[in-house]
Amino acid sequence: MARTENDSWDLASSVGTTATMVAAARALATVEADAIISDPFAAPLVRAVGIDFFTRLIDGELEPAVAAEAKAAAGPMTAVMAVRTKFFDDFFLQAASAGIRQSVILAAGLDSRAYRLAWPPGSHVYEIDQPDVIEFKTRTLAALDAQPTADRRTVAVDLRDDWPEALRRSGFDETKPTAWSAEGLLVYLPPEAQDRLFDHITALSAPGSRLATEYHPDGAAALTDSNQSLGQRFADQGLDLDIANLVYSGERNPVGAYLTDRGWQVRERARTEVFDAYGRSFPDGEIVARMRNSVAIEAIRAVT
């Protein structure tokens, strides 16, 4: 179903399906022999969502022929998501080491960093997402007796609404430096909404604040090609995933330049460079080919 101006979703529909797919990739990456991430909550969260294909995928219960094709298709995506996860994990931990105690995860989905990272005492982690998504994750992790490792504060609001005010009402202090993440988010926003997102972040960021995100020069095509190919391969296995109807196309402002113009000191690295930093090689395969050109971005709000 195509996106509409006021659409909403849970973790088994629309944009929420992609959050579950990414969590499935984290679950698979966690049990690799040479794993670079550890997300013990990914697999139980995926099972709780109940999308049959992803549950059978992470539990190794696909039919042999399907499993072989799934490994060939999902393997490259898992490799990409492992490195992406590690990049954002390190971003938050480095920000915390620099003394930042206030973090915001935009479009948090099934992100479990508030539960699995070693946050320093006094850390506050704000998670922003759709109300149904926030409620599901909170309830599911509570049933697992999972305990946050920081002061987790949920902000149940659509990013198309007045999320800055909702964030403030949840205790956010815009006079203190903040670590922000916009992970796997931008292509699900219209181009003008992407700019508005960074305008809000800039307005809320005290000097010394940090931001991590990604920019796909190929725009929505990069993820549309990769994820749509995955969905087409496994549609007969019950995977209802049509990324073409979920992302927004159109010319976008390059994120690095946009942030630089608004007072951020920006560092951009090609995705392949990030892979190299973690001792990994970018995988082959059509599913991730266009994602090779994406850029990892870290920015610091200039001290005035």
ABEGO torsion letter per residue (X at the ends): XBBBAABBBBAABEAAAAAAAAAAAAAAAAABAABABBBAAAAAAAAAAGBAAAAAAAAGABBAAAAAAAAAAAAAAAAAAAAAAAAAAAAAAAAAAAGBABBBBBGAEABAAAAABBBBBGBBBBBBBBAAAAAAAAAAAAAAGBBBABBBBBBBBBAABBAAAAAAAAGBBAABBBBBBBBGAAAABBAAAAAAAAAAAAAABBBGBBBBBBBBAAEAAAAAAAAAAAAAAAAAAGBBBBAAAABBBEBBBBAAAAAAAAGBBBBBBBAAAAAAAAGBBBBBEAAAAAAAABBBBBBBBBBX
